[in-house]
Every structure is written in structure tokens, then in C-alpha cells.
Amino acid sequence: MDLVDYFYDLFWSENIWLPKQYKWNDIESSDKLKKAKVKDLYMVPVLFLCICLARYIFEKFAASKFCLYLGIESPIRSRNFEDQKLTIKGRVYSQVALSTRETLLKKSTESCWRAFSYFILFGWGVMVVSESNWFWNNSTWLTDYKYHELTLLMKWYFFLEISFYLSLSVSQFTDTKRKDFYQMLIHHFVTLFLLIGSYITSMYRFAVVIMFIHDASDFWLETAKIAKYAKCDKVCNVCFGIFAIVFVFTRLIYYPIWVSYGYFVYNTYDTSIIQKGMVSMCFLILFLNFYWGYLVVSMLYRITVSGKKTKDSRSDNSDSDE
């Protein structure tokens, strides 16, 4: 037991988690000030299971019907195969074409789920931001953060985001394989580290700002994908245009300039090991944002200058949706 206690105390050492100016009792909850409790993270695995179940029901009974209603199906291409023919709704499909159709339908339902989830998360973020008096003032995000309260909306914002990105980390291995598989996996693990770390160390406001600005654009991307699969090119281009504008402003301008300024200018603390790790992960997310930003600008160029249809070079690696 002594060895277990030693490693327990080492793991939760204040030198690892907190700046030198703070102790654990400085960020404990009281009757007047609600703070995060590590034990409350037990809700994460519960919500994770609920999200996985909700996704299964949503994709099977709602998204699939919605996609079929939109007429989403793969184009039937000429192939030199002597394979078995199948008749569906009066049409004859080869096994190869049927497999392609099912792949496209699977990608469509996945995009429906992500669009729905990002919409809910962004809406929740709007509620958190609306009740705050600090969001627009980056000098208040870190100053005296031991006095920052974790409101009920903020608390569930953390839980929902952590559980959702945990589910994405797992579903990465069963969803349609994408070109940026490893980049997305890294992004999800980094996001989990940042969310859990900021929750435990009481850096709530920075986490809320980063969550909010990163959720702002993803709904439009997934909606553009759905429109593309449904061959609604005008809707696709409009949604993708909105996505590109929001993405560039929030992730490539606001995040590296305004958010970084709020941290490096107003941070007067001797950062701990965990906090230094969190800052490094923020730079890694910025690097991924610039990588995806390059792909977004490339697609915008193809749409506006070359006049080509949108192709999801950011994600999908199948040729079935070109």
C-alpha cells in the first residue's frame, strides 16, 4: 500500500498540476464558489455509453431514412465484372455497385450524426457564453482563475465535449476510413487531454473559449458533405463557403492571435508541468488547423476559380463520391 500511496501522491502532486502560487485547497469547491470535482468525471463513461447508443439509434432510424429521402445513392459505373445482379426498387445493381452505394450511405449517416452533434454542442456553447460576462475580454480568462466559478452549464459543457470526443476516438476505427485518419485521432486525444486538464486545474474559461470557437465551423462542413452526397451542389457550395469563412476566422485568426494573446500576456503564473503540456497541445492543434486550412483554401480555389465541384479532400478517401 505504501508504494500505491507514493505513486498516488506523486501523480497528484501540486508541482505537476498547479502553478507555484496555487495549492489544491485553493481550487476546491465551497458553499460560495462551485468548482470542479475530479470524482464527478465518473459521468464521462456514462455519457460515453449514452452517446454511443444515441448514435446507433439516430443513424439507424433517423439519418438513414433522411439520406434515402434525399435520394443519396452512389453513381452506377460501367465495370467489366461478371458478378451477381441484385434488384432494388426496380433497379439492377451489381455487387460492386451495391457495395459502393452502401459505403456512400454509411458516410452520409455518419455526417448526419456529426452535424447533429456539432449543432448541439455549439448551441450549448452559445448558452454558456450568453450567461458569461467574461467571454469578450481575454484579460479575464486567466487572471485570478482560482476564483472562477464552474457553472452548471459549463460543467455539462465539459462532460458533453469529453464524452463526445471520446466516442469519436473509438468510432474512428469503425467509421469510413478517411485520409486524415491519424491527424483526426491525434486531434481527438489532444482535445481530451486539454479538456480534462483544464477541468481539473480550474482553467475553465480558456477551455470554454477554445471549445466554442472550434465547434463553430464543423456543423457547416458536415452539412456541406450531406448536400454533396445528395448532389445538391448549390447548397453544398453555400454551406462549404460558410464553413470556410468561419473556419478561417475562428481557427486561423481568432485562435492564434486573440486567444494566444490572452494567455501569454495575462498569464502571471509559474506554469506547472501539466499546464506546459496543455500549451504545447494548443500549438499542436494550431498546426492541425493550418494543415486543414490549407485543404480548405485549396477546395475554395477549385470551386471559385477552377469551377470544379467540391470534393472532400479533407476527409474521405473513397472515390465513390466524386
GUFI-828449 format. One record per residue (C-alpha): residue number from 1; x, y, z. Coordinates in steps of 0.02 Angstrom, whole numbers, plus 50000, padded with zeros to 5 digits. Each point is the difference from the previous one (the first is absolute). Layout:
N
REC   num      xx      yy      zz
REC   NUM       X       Y       Z
...
END
This chain:
322
REC   num      xx      yy      zz
REC     1   50000   50000   50000
REC     2   50144   50118   50035
REC     3   50056   49985   49820
REC     4   49823   50033   49937
REC     5   49985   50153   50112
REC     6   50169   50062   49940
REC     7   49949   49993   49816
REC     8   49830   50074   50042
REC     9   50080   50148   50089
REC    10   50127   50017   49860
REC    11   49865   50003   49866
REC    12   49897   50132   50091
REC    13   50150   50103   50051
REC    14   49965   50188   49998
REC    15   50166   50026   49912
REC    16   49935   49899   49852
REC    17   49826   50072   49986
REC    18   50000   50177   50073
REC    19   50106   50157   49990
REC    20   50109   50038   50151
REC    21   49878   50132   50060
REC    22   49857   49874   50019
REC    23   49960   49852   50110
REC    24   49863   49870   49977
REC    25   49894   50079   50138
REC    26   50003   50164   49901
REC    27   49893   49923   49863
REC    28   49885   49894   50108
REC    29   49813   50027   49994
REC    30   49916   50094   50141
REC    31   49825   50058   50046
REC    32   50031   50167   49915
REC    33   50102   49942   49851
REC    34   49965   49845   49896
REC    35   50157   49917   49931
REC    36   50038   49839   49907
REC    37   50012   49836   50094
REC    38   50105   49863   49924
REC    39   49880   49868   50064
REC    40   49862   50077   49892
REC    41   50091   49937   49846
REC    42   49914   49833   50031
REC    43   49863   50076   49891
REC    44   50114   49989   49848
REC    45   49992   49810   49974
REC    46   49812   50007   50032
REC    47   49976   50137   49871
REC    48   50118   49910   49881
REC    49   49888   49846   50001
REC    50   49845   50108   49981
REC    51   50076   50090   49850
REC    52   50049   49836   49917
REC    53   49823   49933   50023
REC    54   49924   50164   49940
REC    55   50110   49997   49846
REC    56   49947   49822   49956
REC    57   49815   50044   50016
REC    58   50021   50165   49909
REC    59   50093   49928   49851
REC    60   49890   49846   49985
REC    61   49828   50078   50020
REC    62   50020   50184   49956
REC    63   50156   50037   49897
REC    64   49984   49853   49881
REC    65   49818   50042   49960
REC    66   50045   50183   49979
REC    67   50143   49959   49881
REC    68   49892   49883   49897
REC    69   49867   50136   49994
REC    70   50132   50116   49926
REC    71   50033   49869   49868
REC    72   50177   49966   50054
REC    73   50072   49854   49904
REC    74   50161   49968   49909
REC    75   50016   50021   49811
REC    76   49997   49835   49906
REC    77   50159   49986   49899
REC    78   50043   49887   49856
REC    79   50105   49854   50061
REC    80   50062   49844   49914
REC    81   49944   49880   50134
REC    82   49895   49843   49980
REC    83   49929   50015   50174
REC    84   49827   49964   50066
REC    85   49861   50125   49964
REC    86   49884   50061   50135
REC    87   49835   50092   49975
REC    88   49956   50140   50121
REC    89   49850   50114   49976
REC    90   49987   49951   49817
REC    91   50184   50030   49962
REC    92   50133   49872   49964
REC    93   50162   50019   50098
REC    94   50158   49896   49992
REC    95   50079   49942   50162
REC    96   50140   50126   49975
REC    97   49880   50145   49969
REC    98   49892   49948   50147
REC    99   50152   50001   50113
REC   100   50044   50174   49938
REC   101   49822   50059   50033
REC   102   50004   49932   50177
REC   103   50167   50087   50030
REC   104   49929   50167   49946
REC   105   49845   49976   50106
REC   106   50111   49957   50149
REC   107   50102   50158   49975
REC   108   49840   50101   49986
REC   109   49927   49935   50163
REC   110   50167   50030   50087
REC   111   49998   50180   49939
REC   112   49820   50019   50060
REC   113   50050   49944   50173
REC   114   50149   50115   50008
REC   115   49900   50148   49933
REC   116   49865   49969   50131
REC   117   50130   49981   50139
REC   118   50099   50155   49953
REC   119   49839   50100   49990
REC   120   49952   49946   50177
REC   121   50175   50035   50068
REC   122   50009   50170   49919
REC   123   49826   50042   50064
REC   124   50053   49949   50174
REC   125   50154   50110   49982
REC   126   49889   50147   49951
REC   127   49904   49978   50163
REC   128   50162   49995   50100
REC   129   50068   50155   49914
REC   130   49833   50092   50016
REC   131   49998   49982   50189
REC   132   50181   50059   50018
REC   133   50067   50176   50023
REC   134   50179   49955   49954
REC   135   49998   49921   49828
REC   136   50044   50156   49901
REC   137   50136   50058   50120
REC   138   50152   49888   49985
REC   139   50084   50085   50148
REC   140   49873   49913   50115
REC   141   50028   49822   49937
REC   142   50150   49962   50109
REC   143   50017   50139   50130
REC   144   49963   49933   50176
REC   145   49926   49844   49922
REC   146   49988   49915   50170
REC   147   49849   50113   50026
REC   148   49916   49949   49838
REC   149   49839   49905   50027
REC   150   49950   49843   49907
REC   151   49817   50028   49959
REC   152   49882   49856   49970
REC   153   49994   50037   49813
REC   154   50190   50005   49991
REC   155   50014   49838   50097
REC   156   49887   49907   49880
REC   157   50086   50084   49853
REC   158   50161   49916   50057
REC   159   49914   49833   50026
REC   160   49915   50002   49831
REC   161   50158   50052   49906
REC   162   50111   49872   50088
REC   163   49875   49859   49973
REC   164   49969   50047   49819
REC   165   50185   50007   49954
REC   166   50028   49838   50092
REC   167   49865   49921   49892
REC   168   50080   50072   49843
REC   169   50168   49927   50052
REC   170   49921   49828   50009
REC   171   49889   50014   49846
REC   172   50151   50054   49896
REC   173   50039   49815   49982
REC   174   49826   49951   49938
REC   175   49950   50153   49899
REC   176   50041   50020   49816
REC   177   50189   50010   49983
REC   178   50058   50176   49962
REC   179   50159   50078   49933
REC   180   50033   50097   50159
REC   181   49967   49851   50115
REC   182   50158   50022   50104
REC   183   49986   50189   50006
REC   184   49822   49986   50065
REC   185   50050   49867   50127
REC   186   50139   50113   50065
REC   187   49878   50145   50005
REC   188   49875   49901   50104
REC   189   50129   49941   50127
REC   190   50074   50176   50014
REC   191   49825   50071   50025
REC   192   49964   49875   50139
REC   193   50164   50044   50087
REC   194   49962   50186   49990
REC   195   49820   49983   50061
REC   196   50039   49886   50146
REC   197   50155   50100   50047
REC   198   49910   50167   49998
REC   199   49853   49926   50096
REC   200   50112   49935   50140
REC   201   50112   50154   50010
REC   202   49854   50123   50002
REC   203   50045   50084   49835
REC   204   49818   49996   49946
REC   205   49988   50159   49900
REC   206   50143   49962   49882
REC   207   49928   49829   49967
REC   208   49826   50070   49966
REC   209   50069   50127   49877
REC   210   50101   49869   49906
REC   211   49855   49877   49997
REC   212   49878   50131   49939
REC   213   50104   50068   49855
REC   214   50047   49825   49941
REC   215   49818   49941   50001
REC   216   49942   50150   49899
REC   217   50049   49937   49827
REC   218   49984   49810   50004
REC   219   49811   49996   49981
REC   220   50013   50090   49833
REC   221   50131   49879   49935
REC   222   49895   49847   50039
REC   223   49846   50083   49925
REC   224   50099   50037   49842
REC   225   50049   49817   49990
REC   226   49820   49944   50014
REC   227   49949   50122   49863
REC   228   50141   49937   49890
REC   229   49948   49818   50022
REC   230   49822   50053   49955
REC   231   50067   50089   49844
REC   232   49935   50169   50060
REC   233   50150   50094   49935
REC   234   49937   50176   50036
REC   235   49956   49959   50180
REC   236   50167   49910   50017
REC   237   50099   50150   49938
REC   238   49905   50123   50110
REC   239   50024   49893   50156
REC   240   50181   49971   49959
REC   241   50026   50186   49971
REC   242   49926   50038   50171
REC   243   50109   49864   50076
REC   244   50157   50071   49918
REC   245   49966   50178   50061
REC   246   49963   49944   50179
REC   247   50147   49878   50000
REC   248   50126   50129   49942
REC   249   49939   50134   50120
REC   250   49982   49893   50157
REC   251   50145   49878   49979
REC   252   50130   50092   49896
REC   253   49973   50179   50061
REC   254   49906   50010   50166
REC   255   50082   49846   50078
REC   256   50185   50035   49964
REC   257   49985   50188   50028
REC   258   49867   50045   50128
REC   259   49999   49839   50103
REC   260   50190   49986   50001
REC   261   50013   50184   50049
REC   262   49884   49969   50146
REC   263   50112   49862   50064
REC   264   50176   50065   49971
REC   265   49966   50181   50049
REC   266   49888   49975   50151
REC   267   50078   49842   50071
REC   268   50099   50052   50154
REC   269   50018   49825   50073
REC   270   50143   49878   50002
REC   271   49921   49866   49893
REC   272   50003   49820   50056
REC   273   50052   49847   49901
REC   274   49820   49961   49952
REC   275   49966   50179   49949
REC   276   50157   50006   49893
REC   277   49940   49840   49919
REC   278   49830   50079   49968
REC   279   50082   50151   49916
REC   280   50101   49882   49890
REC   281   49841   49908   49952
REC   282   49918   50166   49955
REC   283   50143   50031   49878
REC   284   49977   49825   49929
REC   285   49815   50038   49970
REC   286   50053   50161   49915
REC   287   50115   49902   49886
REC   288   49857   49882   49955
REC   289   49888   50151   49968
REC   290   50126   50070   49876
REC   291   50012   49829   49916
REC   292   49811   49990   49981
REC   293   49995   50184   49954
REC   294   50114   49964   49852
REC   295   49878   49867   49941
REC   296   49852   50117   50024
REC   297   50082   50139   49899
REC   298   50045   49874   49864
REC   299   49819   49946   49987
REC   300   49941   50180   49996
REC   301   50119   50033   49857
REC   302   49930   49853   49903
REC   303   49822   50061   50028
REC   304   50021   50186   49966
REC   305   50142   50004   49874
REC   306   50006   49832   49914
REC   307   49813   49974   50008
REC   308   50016   49819   50057
REC   309   49879   49916   50117
REC   310   50042   49984   50183
REC   311   50096   49843   50041
REC   312   50029   49956   50181
REC   313   50190   49993   49993
REC   314   50003   50041   50185
REC   315   49928   49832   50048
REC   316   49927   49871   49884
REC   317   50119   49890   49905
REC   318   49871   49904   49901
REC   319   49973   50043   49819
REC   320   49817   49960   50011
REC   321   49946   50178   50034
REC   322   50097   50098   49871
END
